[in-house]
Amino acid sequence: MKKEGNDKKVTSRRSPRHKLAPRDPKGGRPPQEIAAQLGEHILQVALDQFIAHGVEGANMDDIAAAANVSKRTLYSRYGSKTQLLIASAEHGTQRHLKAITVDRRSGDLRNRLLKLCRKMLDAALKPEVIGIETLATWIFERKLEAQLSIHRNPGASLIQDLLTEEARVRNIEEDLPFLAAFIFDATVTGPRARILLRKDLANTARAKTEHLAQTIDLLARAVPLLEPELQHAPKR
């Protein structure tokens, strides 16, 4: 009976949605492609564990068991639980960022910005992203951000990329880092707080799109770069 209880405890810590490919019965080092897949597998499982149990609650024994690897493998790859935490948080962030793409040839800056901010807002509402932000807060509070390779605010960085291209084409000077961070807060941070905390903005496609369109149009009245390009075309 005691053994059965222990088995249940271990099972509750596993991540069944992440499965590992069977190992070569001949042994030896896995091919490079398989090794890369193993790394992604470990990082995703570790991320699940850190989000589910917190930084203090998650431990290397349970992460190794959930990933179906040895604890020695975890330490040989990442060195410590803190390094594994940082790597898994970056892995999750990069995975969600890859899904946020906008065709730079589709429409004017307003429409591209609206699509980008909408995708970022939708991503920011996902439970995993909220969990990643909690882990990032733990990292920054302990001044470990120097070990991160990603931008502290990757969403603002994506917005700045759009603004930089438009400013170059239209030869308009702006404080782009400040403007990008401001737009991110206005279109992602603020609406998410209204949806999750204040609950005065519906989490529906229509409500989010209308809110973002009104926000961007309001900003365009004060920021020349965000105004429709037609207004700046030379008169004939």
Secondary structure as UniProt FT lines:
FT   HELIX           2..12
FT   TURN            16..17
FT   TURN            25..26
FT   HELIX           32..57
FT   HELIX           60..67
FT   HELIX           71..78
FT   HELIX           81..98
FT   TURN            104..105
FT   HELIX           109..124
FT   HELIX           127..141
FT   TURN            142..143
FT   HELIX           145..147
FT   HELIX           154..170
FT   HELIX           176..184
FT   HELIX           185..189
FT   HELIX           190..193
FT   HELIX           194..198
FT   HELIX           205..220
FT   TURN            221..222
FT   HELIX           224..226
FT   HELIX           229..232
//
